[in-house]
Amino acid sequence: MALRLLRFLTLVTLLGVSSAVQATTLQAGIQQAFAGDDAGLRLLRSNGAELGPLLVVERLPSGEYAVEIELRLDGRAMRYPLKLRRDDGQWTLQWQPSTVFAAALIGITKSGALPEVPTTERWVDSARLPAFPIIATRKRFVTPFGEIALDDRGEESDPGDLEVSPALVRAAQSWITQVLDSDPGPAGIDLILDGELSWRMANKVLFNLASTGLYHVTVVTQDMGALRVASPARQAAYVMALYPLETGFGLRVAVDGVLRPESGCAPQMTTCVTDEGGVAAAVERAALGRGPVMFAASGELSASVVARFLAAFAATAQVAPHALLVGYVQK
């Protein structure tokens, strides 16, 4: 409680009214940086991005500040991380994402490729600490530090098999050490993904980032909504798994490792559904308990399909985002 109060008081102090000509407040420093010549921000500005409110401030062990600002582009509100420093009363930009990341963010938000999922929370309204943003498509992963190219099979050109990605781990470690100064507080990921990406590849991203301590996940949707979940760092007693069938989908529900009775609609399936509308009826509220629950899906399904079912499961289970784990299963 004391730490949260300190951060709140620090934020109030930093946003005090002062001259915008000299960057003597954090807000003035951000405005100056956005209007400046730094390549990434200049690219965003030239593509029509407008600066919105300051969303979050985290004072780092070094005395510098990790922030997230709101950017508005073609009617869409999105988060963007920066790092600033205060010296002799003046605020200066210390770090921003690479130009490659800025260009990829513009491209994917304008493309219509993000998952179309109904959400109840806007991405910019999420109350949380700064998060590591990653853009995942079928051709590449893009982090604030550059891109990781994928070949036609969806594997990295950089050495690394389907599970372990040295390049992703290095990027996450750079975020933790170079941007966050190894602050143990922030542990979030903004997953900005192409809806056609396979669910297995989406989980590859989460698996590698979780290995570095980043496990609070926000899936960004086409309408700039936030679907908040967590990487499977813990075990869950209640698991619902989604499988593709020749017609429709199968749901397997297991509680404490025991498969719920099969309905006979398909081998080893608890029930079968035609779309995400059937999820609510399949959730056993009495069996959910108070611990973490998991929603898993076949790795061959697209992220867009899984996200729709995941959102339906989240709405029905009504558990806190940190207790809603996601994973994938092999068919």
ZAFI-679904 format. One line per field, with one value per residue: x negated, y, z of N, C-alpha, C in turn; residue in one letter; chain. Coordinates in steps of 0.1 Angstrom, whole numbers, plus 5000, padded with zeros to 4 digits. Layout:
<pts>
n.c1	[X/...];
n.c2	[Y/...];
n.c3	[Z/...];
ca.c1	[X/...];
ca.c2	[Y/...];
ca.c3	[Z/...];
c.c1	[X/...];
c.c2	[Y/...];
c.c3	[Z/...];
residuo	[A/...];
cadena	[A/...];
</pts>
This chain:
<pts>
n.c1	[4992/4980/4961/4977/4990/4968/4960/4983/4982/4958/4965/4984/4968/4950/4966/4971/4981/4963/4938/4942/4923/4897/4887/4898/4916/4929/4949/4944/4919/4925/4942/4923/4905/4922/4927/4902/4872/4866/4865/4885/4908/4911/4919/4943/4958/4957/4974/4998/5004/5015/5007/5019/5032/5010/5005/4994/4969/4938/4914/4881/4854/4830/4837/4847/4876/4901/4926/4959/4976/5006/5014/5031/5044/5059/5084/5080/5070/5040/5014/4980/4947/4922/4890/4879/4857/4849/4829/4814/4838/4849/4866/4857/4858/4849/4851/4868/4890/4878/4875/4884/4903/4922/4931/4942/4962/4979/4986/4999/5021/5036/5042/5063/5060/5059/5073/5108/5126/5151/5148/5148/5132/5111/5079/5062/5073/5066/5055/5024/4989/4961/4958/4942/4942/4951/4953/4967/4967/4973/4950/4930/4917/4920/4903/4897/4870/4863/4867/4876/4871/4892/4893/4909/4921/4928/4908/4879/4854/4832/4811/4828/4852/4887/4897/4879/4867/4840/4837/4861/4860/4837/4845/4866/4851/4835/4854/4861/4837/4825/4845/4863/4846/4842/4863/4884/4912/4929/4944/4956/4971/4979/4996/4997/5012/5013/5044/5045/5023/5009/5022/5003/4979/4984/4984/4957/4945/4955/4945/4917/4914/4924/4905/4887/4898/4920/4954/4980/5006/5018/5040/5043/5071/5090/5106/5091/5094/5089/5080/5074/5052/5032/4999/4992/4979/4985/5002/5035/5065/5089/5095/5103/5103/5099/5108/5104/5130/5143/5167/5175/5165/5148/5150/5130/5133/5116/5112/5092/5075/5091/5111/5142/5174/5179/5198/5205/5206/5182/5151/5135/5144/5159/5181/5197/5195/5208/5199/5184/5205/5214/5199/5205/5225/5210/5193/5186/5196/5196/5174/5153/5139/5116/5091/5065/5077/5077/5076/5072/5060/5061/5030/5030/5052/5063/5051/5072/5096/5093/5091/5117/5132/5118/5125/5152/5151/5138/5157/5177/5165/5155/5132/5103/5079/5052/5056/5065/5054/5036/5030/5017/5026/5017/5031];
n.c2	[4988/5012/5016/5019/5042/5060/5059/5071/5096/5105/5105/5126/5147/5148/5156/5182/5217/5235/5252/5247/5251/5247/5215/5210/5194/5161/5156/5177/5169/5146/5156/5172/5152/5138/5156/5158/5149/5122/5090/5068/5080/5101/5088/5077/5100/5112/5095/5101/5098/5109/5125/5113/5111/5106/5074/5056/5056/5045/5046/5039/5017/5030/5057/5067/5069/5047/5049/5048/5060/5073/5068/5080/5068/5069/5069/5049/5040/5034/5019/5030/5026/5045/5058/5080/5106/5126/5154/5180/5193/5191/5172/5145/5124/5090/5065/5048/5026/5007/5019/5000/4986/5006/5011/4985/4984/5005/4993/4968/4976/4991/4972/4955/4929/4920/4900/4897/4903/4904/4926/4939/4959/4986/4987/5009/5016/4998/4992/4990/4982/4993/4974/4948/4951/4931/4922/4898/4879/4858/4859/4871/4881/4910/4931/4958/4961/4953/4930/4895/4873/4849/4817/4800/4779/4789/4790/4802/4821/4828/4807/4782/4761/4750/4755/4768/4801/4818/4844/4858/4855/4870/4896/4900/4900/4922/4942/4940/4945/4968/4987/4986/4985/4963/4963/4947/4948/4953/4929/4924/4917/4929/4915/4916/4905/4888/4876/4853/4839/4808/4791/4777/4790/4815/4807/4799/4824/4833/4813/4816/4842/4840/4826/4845/4859/4874/4874/4882/4887/4907/4904/4921/4934/4937/4960/4975/4966/4949/4918/4901/4878/4851/4836/4801/4797/4784/4755/4744/4734/4731/4726/4736/4725/4732/4718/4712/4699/4677/4689/4717/4722/4706/4703/4696/4689/4689/4681/4683/4666/4646/4635/4649/4634/4618/4630/4616/4628/4631/4612/4612/4637/4661/4677/4690/4718/4744/4769/4797/4804/4782/4777/4787/4770/4747/4752/4742/4756/4750/4734/4751/4763/4781/4785/4789/4787/4771/4777/4760/4752/4735/4735/4740/4755/4788/4820/4838/4824/4809/4831/4841/4820/4819/4844/4841/4820/4834/4853/4837/4821/4841/4848/4863/4881/4873/4847/4833/4811/4804/4780/4755/4726/4694/4678];
n.c3	[5000/5008/4988/4965/4972/4972/4945/4934/4945/4935/4907/4907/4914/4893/4872/4876/4870/4846/4825/4790/4772/4780/4790/4818/4832/4833/4814/4796/4787/4774/4753/4740/4731/4714/4694/4683/4665/4667/4652/4653/4666/4649/4626/4633/4638/4612/4599/4608/4635/4667/4698/4728/4762/4791/4802/4822/4847/4858/4882/4880/4893/4887/4888/4866/4843/4833/4809/4796/4768/4753/4720/4692/4663/4632/4645/4663/4696/4711/4731/4739/4746/4764/4776/4800/4814/4842/4846/4864/4866/4840/4815/4795/4766/4769/4758/4731/4713/4684/4650/4632/4648/4652/4626/4621/4640/4631/4606/4613/4628/4610/4592/4596/4606/4632/4659/4658/4684/4709/4736/4769/4778/4770/4754/4762/4786/4805/4837/4847/4850/4829/4799/4780/4746/4718/4684/4665/4637/4608/4594/4608/4640/4659/4680/4704/4699/4674/4646/4643/4619/4602/4586/4558/4570/4594/4612/4629/4612/4625/4646/4665/4679/4675/4700/4719/4717/4712/4702/4709/4737/4742/4734/4753/4776/4772/4773/4800/4814/4801/4796/4818/4839/4854/4872/4894/4894/4869/4848/4825/4792/4760/4736/4703/4678/4646/4635/4620/4627/4639/4668/4681/4675/4686/4713/4715/4716/4741/4758/4757/4766/4792/4804/4811/4831/4823/4823/4826/4804/4778/4752/4723/4706/4674/4676/4693/4718/4750/4760/4787/4801/4814/4812/4814/4841/4864/4877/4869/4882/4869/4836/4803/4770/4736/4705/4669/4649/4622/4616/4631/4666/4693/4728/4756/4789/4819/4853/4880/4867/4857/4831/4822/4818/4786/4759/4737/4713/4699/4698/4730/4737/4758/4751/4721/4699/4678/4676/4694/4710/4723/4745/4771/4781/4785/4806/4838/4865/4892/4895/4891/4912/4934/4925/4899/4865/4834/4799/4771/4737/4705/4688/4661/4654/4644/4658/4659/4660/4684/4702/4702/4714/4738/4749/4753/4772/4793/4799/4809/4830/4847/4862/4878/4857/4862/4870/4849/4829/4798/4772/4750/4732/4718/4690];
ca.c1	[5000/4972/4954/4987/4992/4956/4961/4993/4978/4948/4971/4990/4958/4944/4975/4974/4981/4950/4936/4941/4912/4886/4894/4897/4925/4928/4958/4937/4908/4932/4946/4911/4900/4931/4925/4888/4866/4863/4870/4897/4919/4914/4926/4957/4964/4959/4985/5011/5005/5016/5004/5029/5028/5000/5013/4988/4955/4931/4901/4872/4843/4820/4842/4854/4890/4907/4940/4967/4985/5017/5013/5043/5041/5071/5095/5077/5062/5031/5003/4967/4937/4910/4883/4874/4849/4849/4816/4814/4851/4853/4869/4853/4861/4837/4853/4880/4889/4871/4883/4890/4914/4932/4937/4950/4974/4988/4991/5009/5033/5043/5044/5075/5056/5060/5084/5120/5132/5158/5142/5154/5122/5102/5065/5056/5079/5061/5047/5013/4976/4956/4957/4934/4951/4946/4961/4965/4973/4969/4937/4920/4920/4913/4902/4892/4856/4861/4875/4871/4877/4896/4893/4922/4926/4931/4896/4870/4842/4823/4812/4837/4863/4901/4901/4870/4863/4830/4839/4872/4855/4827/4853/4873/4840/4831/4865/4860/4825/4821/4856/4869/4835/4844/4874/4892/4926/4936/4943/4967/4969/4989/4995/5004/5009/5021/5054/5042/5012/5014/5022/4990/4969/4987/4979/4943/4941/4958/4936/4904/4914/4927/4892/4879/4906/4931/4964/4993/5007/5029/5042/5050/5081/5091/5112/5082/5098/5079/5084/5063/5050/5018/4992/4993/4968/4990/5011/5049/5073/5100/5090/5111/5095/5107/5102/5112/5136/5147/5178/5176/5154/5150/5145/5127/5132/5110/5112/5082/5069/5101/5120/5156/5180/5180/5212/5207/5206/5169/5143/5128/5149/5170/5192/5193/5202/5206/5192/5181/5217/5217/5189/5212/5232/5201/5185/5191/5193/5194/5161/5142/5131/5111/5077/5064/5083/5070/5083/5061/5066/5052/5020/5033/5062/5058/5053/5084/5106/5091/5094/5132/5136/5112/5132/5164/5148/5135/5169/5185/5158/5154/5120/5094/5070/5040/5060/5070/5042/5038/5020/5021/5026/5014/5042];
ca.c2	[5000/5024/5017/5024/5056/5067/5061/5080/5110/5108/5109/5139/5157/5149/5162/5196/5227/5242/5257/5236/5254/5239/5203/5209/5184/5149/5157/5185/5161/5137/5164/5176/5140/5134/5166/5159/5142/5107/5083/5061/5089/5109/5080/5076/5114/5114/5086/5106/5095/5120/5122/5113/5112/5098/5063/5050/5060/5036/5051/5027/5017/5040/5070/5071/5066/5040/5054/5044/5071/5069/5073/5078/5066/5066/5066/5038/5044/5024/5022/5031/5028/5053/5059/5094/5109/5140/5159/5194/5198/5190/5159/5141/5110/5081/5053/5046/5015/5009/5024/4988/4983/5017/5008/4973/4988/5012/4983/4958/4982/4995/4960/4947/4915/4916/4892/4904/4896/4914/4928/4949/4969/4992/4985/5020/5017/4987/4997/4981/4988/4992/4960/4945/4949/4922/4920/4885/4876/4846/4861/4877/4887/4924/4937/4972/4961/4949/4919/4882/4868/4835/4812/4796/4770/4796/4788/4813/4821/4827/4794/4779/4752/4756/4759/4778/4811/4827/4858/4863/4856/4882/4908/4902/4904/4936/4950/4939/4952/4981/4996/4985/4986/4951/4965/4934/4950/4951/4916/4923/4915/4933/4906/4923/4894/4885/4866/4841/4831/4796/4792/4771/4800/4824/4801/4800/4837/4833/4803/4822/4854/4836/4821/4856/4865/4882/4864/4889/4889/4914/4902/4933/4930/4946/4973/4981/4961/4942/4905/4899/4864/4848/4824/4790/4795/4775/4744/4747/4722/4731/4729/4734/4725/4733/4710/4713/4686/4678/4698/4724/4721/4697/4708/4686/4695/4680/4686/4675/4656/4636/4640/4649/4623/4621/4631/4607/4636/4628/4605/4619/4651/4663/4682/4695/4730/4749/4782/4801/4805/4770/4776/4790/4758/4737/4755/4738/4767/4744/4728/4760/4765/4795/4786/4792/4778/4771/4775/4756/4750/4729/4745/4742/4765/4802/4828/4845/4815/4807/4843/4842/4810/4823/4855/4835/4813/4844/4859/4828/4817/4853/4848/4874/4878/4865/4833/4827/4807/4799/4771/4748/4711/4687/4670];
ca.c3	[5000/5009/4975/4956/4975/4968/4931/4931/4948/4925/4895/4908/4914/4880/4862/4880/4859/4844/4812/4780/4763/4786/4795/4832/4837/4825/4803/4787/4781/4764/4742/4733/4724/4703/4683/4679/4653/4669/4640/4655/4669/4637/4616/4638/4636/4598/4595/4613/4649/4676/4711/4738/4776/4797/4808/4834/4850/4867/4886/4880/4903/4883/4889/4853/4844/4822/4808/4784/4764/4744/4706/4684/4648/4625/4654/4672/4707/4715/4741/4733/4757/4763/4789/4802/4826/4847/4851/4867/4864/4826/4811/4782/4762/4769/4749/4725/4704/4671/4639/4627/4656/4650/4613/4622/4647/4621/4596/4618/4633/4599/4583/4599/4608/4646/4662/4661/4696/4717/4749/4778/4783/4760/4757/4768/4799/4814/4848/4849/4848/4815/4794/4768/4734/4707/4673/4660/4624/4602/4587/4617/4653/4660/4694/4704/4696/4660/4641/4642/4607/4602/4573/4553/4579/4607/4621/4629/4604/4636/4652/4676/4674/4676/4714/4725/4708/4718/4699/4717/4751/4743/4734/4766/4786/4769/4779/4815/4819/4795/4797/4831/4849/4863/4882/4895/4894/4857/4843/4815/4777/4751/4725/4692/4668/4634/4638/4612/4633/4645/4682/4686/4674/4697/4726/4715/4721/4755/4765/4758/4775/4805/4809/4816/4841/4818/4822/4825/4790/4772/4738/4717/4696/4663/4680/4703/4731/4758/4765/4797/4806/4820/4807/4823/4851/4875/4873/4871/4885/4859/4822/4791/4758/4723/4694/4657/4644/4608/4616/4644/4675/4704/4741/4766/4802/4829/4866/4888/4858/4853/4820/4824/4809/4772/4754/4725/4700/4692/4708/4740/4739/4768/4744/4708/4697/4664/4677/4708/4718/4731/4757/4784/4786/4788/4818/4851/4875/4905/4895/4888/4924/4936/4920/4885/4855/4821/4786/4761/4724/4696/4682/4647/4652/4643/4671/4659/4664/4698/4710/4703/4724/4750/4754/4758/4784/4803/4803/4817/4842/4856/4871/4876/4846/4866/4873/4837/4822/4785/4768/4738/4732/4705/4687];
c.c1	[4991/4965/4964/4989/4980/4956/4971/4989/4967/4954/4977/4980/4952/4953/4979/4973/4968/4949/4935/4929/4900/4893/4891/4907/4924/4937/4951/4926/4914/4936/4934/4906/4909/4930/4911/4885/4863/4871/4884/4909/4922/4922/4941/4964/4967/4971/4998/5013/5006/5013/5016/5024/5016/5008/5007/4974/4950/4917/4892/4861/4832/4824/4848/4868/4894/4922/4946/4976/4995/5014/5026/5040/5054/5082/5092/5068/5053/5020/4990/4957/4926/4903/4877/4865/4850/4835/4818/4827/4857/4855/4864/4856/4848/4839/4867/4879/4883/4881/4891/4903/4925/4939/4946/4963/4984/4994/5001/5022/5042/5048/5057/5072/5057/5072/5097/5128/5139/5151/5149/5144/5113/5088/5059/5062/5074/5052/5036/5000/4971/4954/4948/4943/4944/4957/4958/4973/4968/4955/4926/4926/4913/4914/4897/4877/4853/4870/4868/4878/4881/4896/4907/4928/4930/4920/4887/4858/4830/4823/4821/4849/4877/4904/4892/4865/4853/4832/4850/4867/4846/4835/4860/4863/4836/4842/4864/4848/4822/4833/4861/4859/4837/4854/4882/4907/4933/4934/4952/4962/4981/4987/5004/5002/5019/5031/5052/5030/5017/5013/5009/4979/4971/4982/4964/4938/4943/4948/4922/4903/4917/4914/4883/4887/4917/4943/4978/4996/5020/5030/5050/5059/5082/5097/5104/5087/5087/5085/5072/5063/5036/5012/4992/4981/4972/4999/5025/5056/5084/5094/5101/5102/5103/5100/5111/5117/5139/5158/5178/5163/5158/5143/5143/5126/5126/5109/5103/5077/5079/5110/5134/5163/5182/5195/5215/5207/5193/5161/5135/5132/5160/5183/5187/5201/5200/5198/5190/5193/5220/5208/5196/5218/5223/5193/5193/5187/5189/5180/5150/5133/5126/5097/5077/5072/5076/5079/5071/5068/5056/5043/5023/5044/5056/5060/5066/5096/5105/5095/5109/5137/5131/5120/5146/5162/5145/5147/5177/5178/5157/5144/5111/5084/5058/5043/5065/5058/5045/5027/5025/5019/5023/5026/5039];
c.c2	[5012/5027/5023/5039/5065/5069/5071/5094/5114/5113/5123/5150/5159/5157/5176/5206/5234/5246/5246/5239/5247/5227/5201/5200/5172/5150/5166/5178/5152/5144/5168/5164/5137/5144/5167/5151/5127/5099/5076/5070/5098/5101/5079/5089/5116/5106/5090/5104/5108/5116/5124/5115/5103/5087/5058/5055/5050/5042/5039/5028/5028/5054/5075/5066/5059/5045/5047/5056/5065/5076/5071/5079/5061/5061/5055/5043/5032/5029/5022/5034/5037/5053/5073/5095/5124/5144/5175/5200/5197/5175/5156/5127/5102/5069/5053/5033/5018/5014/5012/4985/4994/5014/4996/4976/4995/5002/4974/4964/4987/4983/4953/4932/4911/4908/4900/4897/4907/4914/4939/4960/4973/4989/4997/5023/5007/4994/4987/4988/4986/4977/4959/4942/4940/4920/4907/4882/4863/4847/4865/4880/4900/4928/4951/4972/4956/4937/4906/4875/4853/4830/4807/4786/4776/4793/4799/4811/4821/4813/4793/4771/4758/4760/4770/4788/4820/4841/4865/4865/4868/4895/4911/4906/4918/4946/4951/4947/4966/4991/4997/4986/4974/4953/4952/4936/4947/4937/4913/4922/4921/4924/4911/4913/4893/4874/4853/4833/4819/4798/4786/4782/4812/4820/4800/4813/4837/4825/4810/4834/4851/4831/4832/4864/4874/4872/4870/4893/4897/4911/4914/4929/4941/4960/4980/4978/4953/4929/4900/4885/4863/4836/4814/4787/4786/4765/4748/4734/4720/4735/4726/4735/4724/4726/4712/4699/4688/4689/4705/4722/4712/4704/4696/4693/4685/4688/4677/4664/4645/4642/4638/4639/4628/4621/4622/4615/4634/4621/4615/4634/4651/4668/4687/4708/4735/4762/4785/4802/4793/4768/4777/4777/4747/4739/4750/4747/4760/4738/4738/4762/4779/4796/4790/4782/4780/4769/4772/4753/4743/4739/4748/4752/4779/4810/4835/4836/4812/4819/4844/4832/4814/4835/4850/4827/4823/4850/4850/4824/4828/4851/4860/4871/4870/4851/4826/4824/4802/4790/4765/4733/4706/4678/4655];
c.c3	[5000/4995/4965/4959/4971/4953/4927/4934/4939/4912/4896/4908/4900/4870/4866/4869/4858/4829/4802/4771/4767/4793/4810/4839/4828/4813/4792/4780/4771/4751/4733/4725/4712/4691/4678/4667/4655/4659/4642/4657/4657/4627/4620/4635/4621/4592/4601/4628/4657/4690/4720/4752/4780/4805/4821/4835/4860/4870/4888/4890/4900/4885/4876/4854/4831/4821/4796/4781/4755/4731/4699/4669/4641/4634/4663/4683/4711/4724/4734/4745/4754/4776/4789/4814/4830/4852/4852/4863/4850/4823/4797/4779/4762/4760/4743/4716/4691/4661/4632/4635/4653/4637/4614/4629/4638/4611/4601/4623/4622/4590/4585/4603/4623/4648/4664/4672/4704/4731/4756/4782/4771/4764/4765/4782/4809/4825/4852/4847/4834/4812/4782/4756/4724/4697/4666/4648/4619/4596/4597/4630/4654/4674/4693/4700/4682/4657/4641/4630/4609/4588/4569/4562/4593/4617/4619/4619/4614/4642/4664/4671/4677/4690/4719/4714/4714/4715/4707/4732/4752/4742/4747/4777/4784/4775/4794/4820/4814/4797/4812/4842/4859/4874/4882/4894/4880/4852/4832/4800/4770/4738/4714/4680/4657/4637/4631/4617/4640/4661/4688/4686/4684/4710/4726/4720/4736/4763/4767/4767/4789/4812/4814/4827/4836/4815/4822/4811/4786/4757/4733/4706/4685/4666/4691/4717/4738/4763/4774/4803/4812/4813/4818/4832/4863/4869/4877/4873/4874/4845/4812/4779/4746/4712/4681/4653/4629/4607/4630/4653/4687/4717/4750/4779/4812/4842/4875/4880/4853/4843/4824/4814/4795/4768/4743/4712/4692/4703/4717/4742/4749/4761/4730/4706/4683/4664/4691/4716/4726/4743/4770/4790/4790/4801/4830/4862/4889/4906/4894/4900/4925/4930/4905/4877/4842/4809/4776/4748/4715/4689/4668/4644/4651/4656/4671/4664/4679/4706/4712/4714/4737/4757/4760/4771/4795/4808/4812/4830/4852/4866/4868/4864/4850/4868/4861/4828/4808/4781/4755/4739/4719/4703/4688];
residuo	[M/A/L/R/L/L/R/F/L/T/L/V/T/L/L/G/V/S/S/A/V/Q/A/T/T/L/Q/A/G/I/Q/Q/A/F/A/G/D/D/A/G/L/R/L/L/R/S/N/G/A/E/L/G/P/L/L/V/V/E/R/L/P/S/G/E/Y/A/V/E/I/E/L/R/L/D/G/R/A/M/R/Y/P/L/K/L/R/R/D/D/G/Q/W/T/L/Q/W/Q/P/S/T/V/F/A/A/A/L/I/G/I/T/K/S/G/A/L/P/E/V/P/T/T/E/R/W/V/D/S/A/R/L/P/A/F/P/I/I/A/T/R/K/R/F/V/T/P/F/G/E/I/A/L/D/D/R/G/E/E/S/D/P/G/D/L/E/V/S/P/A/L/V/R/A/A/Q/S/W/I/T/Q/V/L/D/S/D/P/G/P/A/G/I/D/L/I/L/D/G/E/L/S/W/R/M/A/N/K/V/L/F/N/L/A/S/T/G/L/Y/H/V/T/V/V/T/Q/D/M/G/A/L/R/V/A/S/P/A/R/Q/A/A/Y/V/M/A/L/Y/P/L/E/T/G/F/G/L/R/V/A/V/D/G/V/L/R/P/E/S/G/C/A/P/Q/M/T/T/C/V/T/D/E/G/G/V/A/A/A/V/E/R/A/A/L/G/R/G/P/V/M/F/A/A/S/G/E/L/S/A/S/V/V/A/R/F/L/A/A/F/A/A/T/A/Q/V/A/P/H/A/L/L/V/G/Y/V/Q/K];
cadena	[A/A/A/A/A/A/A/A/A/A/A/A/A/A/A/A/A/A/A/A/A/A/A/A/A/A/A/A/A/A/A/A/A/A/A/A/A/A/A/A/A/A/A/A/A/A/A/A/A/A/A/A/A/A/A/A/A/A/A/A/A/A/A/A/A/A/A/A/A/A/A/A/A/A/A/A/A/A/A/A/A/A/A/A/A/A/A/A/A/A/A/A/A/A/A/A/A/A/A/A/A/A/A/A/A/A/A/A/A/A/A/A/A/A/A/A/A/A/A/A/A/A/A/A/A/A/A/A/A/A/A/A/A/A/A/A/A/A/A/A/A/A/A/A/A/A/A/A/A/A/A/A/A/A/A/A/A/A/A/A/A/A/A/A/A/A/A/A/A/A/A/A/A/A/A/A/A/A/A/A/A/A/A/A/A/A/A/A/A/A/A/A/A/A/A/A/A/A/A/A/A/A/A/A/A/A/A/A/A/A/A/A/A/A/A/A/A/A/A/A/A/A/A/A/A/A/A/A/A/A/A/A/A/A/A/A/A/A/A/A/A/A/A/A/A/A/A/A/A/A/A/A/A/A/A/A/A/A/A/A/A/A/A/A/A/A/A/A/A/A/A/A/A/A/A/A/A/A/A/A/A/A/A/A/A/A/A/A/A/A/A/A/A/A/A/A/A/A/A/A/A/A/A/A/A/A/A/A/A/A/A/A/A/A/A/A/A/A/A/A/A/A/A/A/A/A/A/A/A/A/A];
</pts>
